[in-house]
């Protein structure tokens, strides 16, 4: 028979040894206590099986072991006489010979007093039967002096007590305590890091205040500069008035000749631009449009092929459907298939119309190109004439310059100086506006955002502190405990610990990267997005992929036809599916090409890059963060496994679990506050960048103003050196002007001829647009025919679902036909894309031709203006009085004012430079705060992972607790039931 230890282990699923819960010593005690309780509950009829006989001499009391004495005997010399039980208080009466109750040797009595038993009268040999409680060891397999029918109740009792011992020992778990300690450590670190964030934000705020101060100082200097510029402007205005009085007539002739020369230069420039546009239009026709139309023809051929193949499949489907007669509505199927053939034939016919229309467009494009080439020749002639006219105008200008050199220089220099001074005032106004906006941004937005960051950081501190308090409470509840013994759960929890330990290492790596980023924040570089050529190359690559995918789809559909002919329906379906996959790939590539085309039109600016070294470190940190998230996700996966295995368990540690959940809630709150702080940090960063940008803009305005001021001073200095009007060479200049007029008239004639050629080219290009519109209409019709055929194919497919084997073959052919139609539709989409490209390029050519015409018209207008100016110049010949000395005095005063203004401008720029440096420092502090915020989030995630571990281990303990509790209740029920059965059986036996 098995030992009592083995029986208890079998009933409880426990493994009991010298150090287990319970121990073998405790089990021996449970067995002994169980035997004692069973004996105490046995009916009196069974108690004799548990007794021993004890002898003593009356008068010398015997010490009792138990309180259960069944009977007492005293020998009278012959036999053992039974003794009556009396209360111990009457022992004197029963020992007094004169008392009527005196005990005799034939009627003895016994009494129990002070845990002893004695018999009256004294001096006789006595025995008594006493119930004895046995000692039962864990290694025993039977109990002596104990009824066998009650023996099985003893291991039941011991099993119940053993489970109670296990339940009591479940009050703690060392793994949970370890996880809670780790959670506390992480949350404590969060508190420290949050303090670091507050410190960094405070430093950033200090820098922002410094920015506001510096910008205010710069604004003051800019105001002073503006005042000096106003004074200088007044002096320049006076000088301008004086020069105007002395230079009126000479200025007129000089201005007229200069204007004529400028108009001729403009005409030459416009003709050059027209030539460039015409050359570009010719290149576009030769390359882009010809390539696109060739691609259209290729795609149209694929449409013809695909529609023809689809038609063949639908014809075969008709034959297959005919063999399924009686299984489906043949008339309707035939009608639908006939309609499919009609639609497919119409699509083929319409594709021919598309090809014809595109051929006509190509022919007209070639004709338009020829006209553009002729116009180009005329434009070249026009350019040559204009060059000759320009030469004559240059000569006239030189002659006029000889007569007008000094006066013209003085007038021009004063005029330029006046213009520069006006520009200085405008630039200072703009700089002032930017500085005002920067001050508002610093005073309002940045201060508000940094205050909000500080508030959020405070909430993080509060939430993390509350979470820490909750975890401490859990720690107090779960002081010490045993490791889980369940294999699967233990394995998963070990894996969770491994992953979480690795997250600590990854966190250290993140810290290293962030620290390195802080060190390298001073270095920066710019990165510019890929240019239009790269995008165009990507478009070509995507177009090549479209062609390749369509070709692969075509191959698959051909294979599907072969397999279908061989009645290998599954293989045919596989080929059709593969073909559709390639067509989907082609559609994706078309979308990609369209996306790159959109990028070409949208990309107009350069993107500022961030510090490359810092970005590298931050990216590295983000990579580690991603790895960390992955490990947390793995741990979560193991956690889900544990939770799945414990899904049926009851929660018996509600307080500990609620504490962990409360801690998690506080951590979630901390995460939310960290996210809020991050958002405000981003806002501050953006605002600081905005302020820096506005400071840079204002610096640019002030720099420009300074440049204008210096230029104006130079003009005024030059004007002071001029004061004498030279000799007049107007007659010679007039002759040269007449020659220039003659050349310009000839150039206008050539321009008229070129415009005629360009008008003809435009007419042909307009017809090309009509041909392309016609082709687009045909393509729309093709698409409609294909879609209609596909709809009829769906009808046939629906009707054939009720047919048998031949119907399945017919359906497969219809599916193959639909696949070919899908291929045709994809090719039609490709044609449409190329047609759109041709249309866009034709519009571009037309636009370029129109631009060229505009340039030529502008050149003609400039020529006419030049002729007018030269004519006017011939009428001027007299110079006015000289007021140069007075003007020189005013100019000197203006230079003085401008010098003072430049000094103020330099001071303002110095203040703005300091403000920019403060802005960069503030940005570095904010970036450091961002890194700390990311670190907090990582720490919170780790703490949550430990919290999940705590919850899972609580779940495991809860499940075990529940099982042990149920098993204890079951064994208790069995034990109680056994006692009832034992007592009931004895009572029935007595009756």
C-alpha positions, 0 to 999 in steps of 0.5 A, a space after each residue: 500500500 502507498 504511504 500516506 505521503 504518496 496518498 496526500 500528493 496524489 490528492 493535492 498534486 503537491 510535491 512534498 519534501 523536507 523544505 516544501 510547503 508543507 514540509 514532511 514534518 508538518 504532514 506528519 502532524 496533519 496525519 496525527 491530528 487527522 487520526 485524532 479528529 476521526 477518533 473523536 468523531 467515531 461512534 461509540 461502537 467503533 471506539 473499542 477498536 482504538 483502545 488499550 488496557 491499562 492496569 493499576 492498584 486502586 488507591 494509587 491513581 493512574 494518569 490518563 492519556 485521553 478523556 475517553 475511558 470505555 470501562 473500568 474493572 476491579 478484581 474481587 479475588 475471583 472475577 473482575 467486577 465492573 466499576 460504576 462511574 461517580 463524580 469525584 466529589 462523592 469519593 469520600 461517601 463511597 469510601 466511608 463504611 458507614 455510608 449507604 453508598 459505600 463501595 464494596 469489592 463486588 460493587 466498586 466505583 471509579 472516578 476521574 480527578 485531576 487527569 487521573 483515574 482511581 477505584 474504590 475500594 482501595 487495594 485491589 487490582 484494577 484495569 481500564 480500557 482507554 482510547 489511545 491517539 496514535 502518532 501517524 508518520 508521513 512514511 507510514 502506510 497503515 495505522 495500528 489500533 485504528 479501524 480500517 474502515 476509517 483509515 482513508 479519512 486520515 489522508 483526506 484530512 491531511 490533504 485538506 490541511 496541506 492545501 490550507 498550508 499552501 494557500 497561506 504560503 501564497 501570500 507573497 511572491 519574490 518575483 512580484 517583489 522584484 518586479 515591483 522594485 524594478 518598477 519603483 526604480 524606473 519611476 524614481 528615474 522618471 522623477 529625476 528626468 522630469 526635473 531635468 526637463 524642467 531645468 532645460 525648459 527653464 534655461 530655454 526660457 531664460 534664453 528666450 527672455 534674452 532674445 526679447 531684450 536683444 531684439 528690443 535693442 535692435 529695434 531701437 537702433 533700427 528706429 534711429 537708423 530710419 530717422 537718419 535715413 529720413 534726413 539723408 533723403 531730404 538732403 538728397 531730394 534737395 540735391 536732386 532738385 538742384 541737379 534737375 535745374 542744371 541738367 534739364 535739357 542735357 538730361 533729356 537728350 541723354 535720357 532719350 538716347 539711353 532709352 533708345 539704346 536700352 530698347 534696342 538691348 531689350 529687343 535683342 534680349 527678347 529675340 534671343 529668348 524667342 529663339 530659345 523657346 523655339 529651339 526648346 519646342 523643336 527639341 520637345 517635338 523631336 524627343 518627348 512627343 515622338 517617344 510618347 506617340 510611339 509608346 501610344 502605338 505600342 500600347 494600342 497594339 497590345 490592346 488589339 492583341 488582348 481584345 483579340 485574345 479575349 474574343 477568342 476566349 469568348 468564342 471558345 466559351 460559346 462552344 463550351 457553353 453549347 456543350 452544357 445545354 440543358 444545365 443553364 439558359 443557353 439562349 441568354 448565355 449565347 446572347 451575352 456571349 454574342 454581346 461580348 463579341 460585339 463589344 470586343 469587335 467594337 473595341 478593336 474597331 475603335 482602337 483602329 480609329 484611335 491609331 488613325 487619329 494619333 497618326 494624323 496628330 503625328 503628321 500634323 506635329 511634323 508639319 508644325 515642326 517644319 513651320 517652326 523651323 522656318 520661323 526660326 530661320 526668319 528669327 535668326 535673320 531678324 536677330 542679325 538685323 537687330 544686331 546691326 541696328 544695335 551697333 548703330 545705336 551703340 555708335 549713336 550712344 557713344 556720340 551722345 555720351 561724348 556730349 553728355 558724359 559729365 551732365 548725364 553722369 551727374 544726373 544719373 548718379 543723383 537719381 540712383 542715389 535717391 532711389 537707393 535712399 528710398 530703398 533704405 527706408 523701405 528695408 528698414 520698415 520691413 526689418 522693423 516689422 519682422 522685429 515687432 513680430 519676433 517680439 510678440 512671438 517671444 512675449 506671448 507664444 514662447 512664454 505661454 508654451 514654456 509655462 505649459 511645458 513646466 505645468 505638464 512636467 509637474 503633472 508627470 512628477 505627480 503622476 509618477 509619484 502616485 504610481 510609485 506609491 501604488 507600487 510600494 503598496 503592492 510591494 508591502 502586500 507581496 513581501 516574499 513568495 515562491 516561484 511558480 511551478 507551472 512549466 508553460 507559465 514559468 517559461 513565458 514569465 522567464 522569457 518576459 524577464 529576459 526581454 525586459 532585461 534586454 530593454 534595460 540594455 537598449 535604454 542605456 544605448 538610447 541614453 548614450 545616443 541622446 548624450 552624444 546628440 547633445 554634444 554634437 548639437 553645434 554641427 549642422 548641414 543642409 539637405 536638398 530634395 532630389 531635383 526635377 531630373 531625378 523625378 523624371 528619371 523615376 517617371 521613366 523607370 516607373 513607365 518601364 515597369 508598367 511595360 514590363 508588368 503588362 508584358 508579364 501579364 500578357 505572358 500569363 494570359 497566353 499560358 492561361 489560354 494554353 492551359 484552358 485548351 488542355 482543360 487544366 482549369 486550375 492551372 488556367 485560373 492560376 495563370 489568370 490570377 498571376 496576370 491580374 497581379 501583374 496588371 495590378 503591379 502595372 497600375 501601381 507603377 502608373 500611380 507611382 509615375 503620376 505621383 512623380 509627375 505631381 512632384 515635378 510640378 510641385 517641387 519649387 523650393 529647397 528644404 532645410 535639413 537638420 544637423 546631420 550628426 545630431 539626426 544620426 544620433 537621434 535616428 540611432 536612438 529611435 532605432 534602439 527605441 524601435 528595438 525596445 518597442 519590439 522587445 516590449 511587444 515580445 514580452 507582451 506576447 508572452 504576457 498574452 500567452 500567460 493571460 490566455 492560460 490563466 483566462 479561467 482563473 478567479 482573481 483572489 488578490 484584488 487589492 494587489 491587482 487594483 494597486 498595479 492597475 492604479 499604478 499603470 493608470 498613473 503611468 498612462 497619465 504620466 505618458 499623456 502629460 509627457 506627450 502634452 509636454 512634447 507637443 509644447 516643446 515642439 511648439 516652442 521649437 517651432 516658435 524659436 525657429 520662427 523667431 530666428 527666421 524673423 531675426 534672419 529676415 530682419 538682418 537681411 533687410 538691414 543688410 540690404 538697407 546698409 548695402 543700399 545706403 553704401 551704394 547711395 553714398 557711392 553715387 553721391 560721391 561720383 556725382 560730386 565729381 561731375 559738374 561740367 557738361 561736355 561738347 555736343 555731338 548730337 548731329 553725328 549721333 542723329 546719323 547713327 540713329 537714322 541708320 539704326 532705324 533703317 535696320 530695325 525696320 528690316 528686322 520688323 519685316 523678318 519678324 512679321 514673316 516669322 510670326 506668319 510661320 508660327 501662326 501656321 504652326 499654331 494652327 497645325 498644333 490646334 489640329 493636333 489637339 483636336 486629333 488627341 481629343 478625338 483619340 481620347 474620345 475613342 479611348 473612352 469608347 474602347 473603355 466603355 466597350 471593354 467594361 460592357 464586355 466585362 459586365 456581359 462576361 459577369 452575366 455569363 459567369 453567373 449563369 454558368 455557375 449552375 452548369 457542370 464540368 463543361 460550364 466550368 471550362 466555359 467559365 474559365 474561358 470567360 474569366 480568361 477573356 475577362 483577364 485579357 479585357 482587363 489587360 486591354 483596359 490596363 493598356 488603354 489606361 497606359 495609352 491614356 497616360 501617354 495621350 495625356 503626356 502628348 497633350 501636355 507636351 503639345 500644350 507646352 509646345 504651343 505655350 513655348 511658341 506663344 511665348 516666342 511670339 510674345 518675345 518677338 512682339 515685345 522686340 518689335 515694340 521695343 524697336 518702335 520705342 527705340 525709333 521714337 526715342 532716337 527721333 526725340 533725341 535728335 530734337 534736343 541740343 541745348 544744355 541748361 544752367 549749372 547748379 552742380 555746386 549747390 547739389 554737391 553741398 546737399 550730397 555731402 550732407 546726405 552722405 553724413 546722414 547716411 554714415 550715421 545711419 550705417 552706424 546704427 544699422 551695424 549696431 542693430 545687426 550686432 544685437 540681432 546676431 546676439 539674439 540669434 545666438 540666444 535662439 540657437 542656445 534655446 533650441 539646444 535646451 529644448 532639444 535636450 528636453 525633448 530627448 529627456 522626454 523620450 527617455 521618460 516615455 521609455 522608462 514609463 514603458 519599462 515600468 508598465 512592462 514590469 507592471 504587466 509582469 506583476 499582473 501576470 504573476 498575480 494571475 498565476 498565483 490567483 489561478 493556483 489559489 483558486 485551484 487549491 481552494 476548490 480542491 480543498 473544498 472538494 477534499 473537505 466534502 469527501 472527508 465530511 461525507 466519509 464521516 457521515 457514511 461511517 457513522 450512518 453505517 454503524 448506526 444501521 448495524 446497531 439497529 
